[in-house]
Amino acid sequence: MRHLFRKALFAVALLAAALPAFAAQTAPEFAGIAAWQNSKPLTMKSLRGKVVLIDFWTYSCINCLRTLPHVTRWYDQYKDKGLVVVGVHSPEFPFEKQEANVRDAIKQFGIHYPVAQDNDLETWDAWDNKYWPAEYLVDQRGNVIAHHYGEGNYMEMENAIRTLLGLPRLEDKGGTDKDAPDFSQLGSPEMYFGSDRSQNNASPEGDRTGTRDFTAPSRLDLNRFALVGRWEIGRENASLIGPSGEIRLHFKAKKVHMVASANDPITIEVAVDGKPQAPVTVQRSMLYTLFDGDGYKDHVLTIKVPKANFHAFTFTFG
């Protein structure tokens, strides 16, 4: 089993001298691509003479989605100056392998550069990648000279791109990314519902694979969630089997997102600390925002699901 990770923020390395592991290393080729979107099939060899930014992403990853506006802006700004961006869509969940879902995401997020569907993670493995998102910068000779894992450090990457294109560096005026969370205050990690990576399920019935009736403890500790009702725990998600159910979550964050789907449209009721929030209608397999608050505080969120065939994959936070 591959060890796949979603990480919010990593140190950046943006100069060849700072990257001995990548120095003079030829960029690996694309491998095992199931489909190309926005482009005919490409090869790294055919892109020699161009500056190439490889962006590993997947459409349900909140960290990737917060990075996308920067990647799409770089493409729009520098595509006529010699930059090629290739988004390598490497899925975490089976629904992210479906071509129609990827096409919908490309349209939703305004992506106009080529996207390679790396459904079996063969390109991911060829690049020895381990993170969503991850950017690799390739020079005109086809050598990987810079990389960045996670969110942030956008000015450094843009200046690395500009340097390869022969453009002057931009001055860092200390601006902030309004959509980026304050990681020093964010107090909740990503939480998985499936048995393969379940660490946060506080229901006393446990998190092993199978169908059973779940209950919630009287007190829910921080960074724990509980299921209520009859649920089936699969390897990657939890599916409501009973006629109705609940999910309760104790978190510390400004925003709460959930990757979820439903066989038919299901409108869920959301309350935070007992206060009703806007209802959310779930059907497509994607990321939904459940709560958008005004500070990084402890809260208890309750989701009421009114009918069966609701599928929960992860909670993520901002």
Residue pairs with C-beta under 8 A, 6 or more apart in sequence:
2 121
2 125
3 130
4 92
4 130
4 132
5 130
5 131
5 132
6 61
6 63
6 92
6 131
6 132
6 190
6 316
7 63
7 131
7 132
7 149
7 150
8 63
8 150
8 151
8 181
8 183
8 186
9 150
9 151
9 152
9 183
10 131
10 148
10 149
10 150
11 149
12 148
12 152
12 153
12 156
12 157
13 19
13 146
13 147
13 148
14 137
14 146
14 148
14 153
14 156
14 157
14 159
14 160
15 145
15 146
15 160
16 22
16 23
16 143
16 145
16 146
17 23
19 144
19 145
19 146
19 147
22 143
22 144
22 145
22 146
22 147
23 143
23 145
24 143
25 143
25 144
26 44
26 142
26 143
26 144
27 44
27 52
27 54
27 136
27 138
27 142
27 143
27 144
28 44
28 123
28 126
28 127
29 43
29 44
29 45
29 126
30 41
30 42
30 43
30 44
30 86
30 88
30 116
30 118
30 123
30 126
31 122
31 123
31 125
31 126
32 118
32 119
32 120
32 121
32 122
32 123
33 41
33 116
33 117
33 118
33 122
33 123
34 97
34 99
34 117
34 118
34 119
34 120
35 99
35 102
35 116
35 117
36 42
36 114
36 115
36 116
36 117
37 102
37 103
37 106
37 114
37 115
37 116
37 117
38 106
38 111
38 112
38 113
38 114
38 115
39 113
39 114
39 115
42 86
42 114
42 116
44 52
44 138
44 142
45 142
47 84
47 138
47 142
48 140
48 141
48 142
49 140
50 82
50 83
50 84
50 140
51 78
51 82
51 83
51 84
51 137
51 138
51 139
51 140
51 161
51 164
51 165
52 83
52 84
52 85
52 86
52 137
52 138
53 71
53 74
53 75
53 83
53 84
53 85
53 86
53 135
53 136
53 137
53 138
53 161
54 86
54 88
54 127
54 135
54 136
54 137
54 138
55 67
55 71
55 85
55 86
55 87
55 88
55 133
55 134
55 135
56 88
56 90
56 124
56 127
56 129
56 131
56 132
56 133
56 134
56 135
56 136
57 64
57 67
57 68
57 87
57 88
57 89
57 90
57 132
57 133
58 64
58 89
58 90
58 91
58 92
58 96
58 132
59 65
59 89
59 96
59 101
59 102
59 105
59 109
59 286
59 287
60 92
60 93
60 96
60 259
60 285
60 286
60 287
60 313
60 314
61 92
61 132
61 133
61 287
61 316
62 257
62 287
62 316
62 317
62 318
63 132
63 133
63 150
63 151
63 316
64 132
64 133
65 109
65 287
66 151
66 177
66 179
66 180
66 318
67 133
67 135
67 151
68 109
68 111
69 179
70 154
70 157
70 158
71 85
71 87
71 135
72 109
72 110
72 111
72 112
72 113
74 83
74 85
74 157
74 158
74 161
75 83
75 85
75 112
75 113
76 112
78 161
78 162
78 165
79 85
79 113
81 165
81 167
82 140
82 165
83 161
83 165
84 113
84 114
85 113
85 114
86 113
86 114
86 115
86 116
87 111
87 113
87 114
87 115
87 116
88 115
88 116
88 118
88 123
88 124
89 96
89 102
89 115
89 116
89 117
89 118
90 118
90 121
90 123
90 124
90 129
90 132
91 97
91 118
91 119
91 121
92 132
93 236
93 237
93 259
93 285
93 313
94 236
95 101
95 261
95 285
96 102
96 285
97 117
97 119
99 117
101 284
101 285
101 286
102 115
102 117
104 284
105 111
105 286
106 115
116 123
118 124
127 136
130 149
131 149
131 150
133 149
133 150
133 151
134 147
134 148
134 149
134 150
135 147
135 148
135 157
136 144
136 146
136 147
137 144
137 145
137 146
137 147
137 157
137 160
137 161
137 164
138 144
138 145
139 145
139 164
140 164
145 160
145 164
146 157
146 160
148 156
148 157
151 180
152 177
152 180
154 177
155 170
155 172
158 170
159 169
159 170
162 168
162 169
162 170
163 169
179 318
181 253
181 254
181 255
181 317
181 318
182 296
185 296
186 252
186 253
186 254
186 296
186 317
186 318
187 222
187 223
187 251
187 252
187 253
187 296
187 298
188 222
188 223
188 251
188 252
188 253
188 315
188 317
189 223
189 317
190 314
190 315
190 316
190 317
191 199
191 200
191 223
191 225
191 249
191 314
191 315
192 198
192 199
192 200
192 236
192 313
192 314
193 201
193 233
193 236
193 237
193 238
193 312
193 313
193 314
194 233
194 234
194 235
194 236
194 237
194 238
194 313
195 207
195 208
195 209
195 233
195 234
195 235
196 235
196 236
198 207
198 233
200 223
200 224
200 225
201 207
201 224
201 225
201 226
201 227
202 216
202 217
202 220
202 221
202 224
202 225
202 226
203 214
203 215
203 216
203 217
203 226
203 227
203 228
204 215
204 217
205 212
205 213
205 214
205 215
207 233
208 233
209 233
209 234
209 235
210 232
210 233
211 230
211 231
211 232
211 233
211 241
212 230
212 231
213 229
213 230
213 242
214 226
214 227
214 228
214 229
214 230
214 231
214 245
215 226
215 228
216 226
216 227
216 228
216 246
216 248
217 226
220 226
220 248
220 249
220 250
220 300
221 250
222 250
222 251
222 252
222 298
223 250
223 251
223 252
224 249
224 250
225 247
225 248
225 249
225 250
225 315
226 247
226 248
227 238
227 245
227 246
227 247
228 245
228 246
228 247
228 248
229 240
229 242
229 244
229 245
229 246
229 305
230 240
230 241
230 242
230 245
231 238
231 239
231 240
231 241
231 242
231 245
232 238
232 239
232 241
236 313
237 311
237 312
237 313
238 311
238 312
239 309
239 310
239 311
239 312
240 305
240 307
240 308
240 309
240 310
240 311
241 308
242 308
243 307
243 308
244 304
244 305
244 306
244 307
245 304
245 305
245 310
246 302
246 303
246 304
246 305
247 302
247 303
247 305
247 312
248 300
248 301
248 302
248 303
249 256
249 300
249 301
249 302
249 303
249 315
250 298
250 299
250 300
250 301
251 298
251 299
251 301
251 315
251 317
252 296
252 297
252 298
252 299
253 293
253 296
253 317
253 318
254 292
254 293
254 294
254 295
254 296
254 317
254 318
255 289
255 291
255 292
255 293
255 317
255 318
256 289
256 290
256 291
256 301
256 315
256 316
256 317
257 287
257 288
257 289
257 290
257 315
257 316
257 317
257 318
258 287
258 288
258 290
258 303
258 312
258 313
258 314
258 315
258 316
259 285
259 286
259 287
259 288
259 312
259 313
259 314
259 316
260 282
260 285
260 286
260 288
260 310
260 311
260 312
260 313
261 282
261 283
261 284
261 285
261 286
261 310
261 311
261 313
262 282
262 283
262 309
262 310
262 311
263 309
264 283
264 309
265 281
265 282
265 283
266 281
266 282
266 283
266 305
266 306
266 307
266 309
266 310
267 279
267 280
267 281
267 282
267 306
268 279
268 280
268 281
268 282
268 303
268 304
268 305
268 306
268 310
269 276
269 279
269 303
269 304
269 306
270 276
270 277
270 278
270 279
270 280
270 290
270 291
270 301
270 302
270 303
270 304
271 277
271 301
271 302
271 304
272 291
272 293
272 299
272 300
272 301
272 302
273 299
273 300
274 302
277 290
277 291
280 288
280 289
280 290
282 288
282 310
285 311
287 316
290 301
290 303
291 299
291 301
293 299
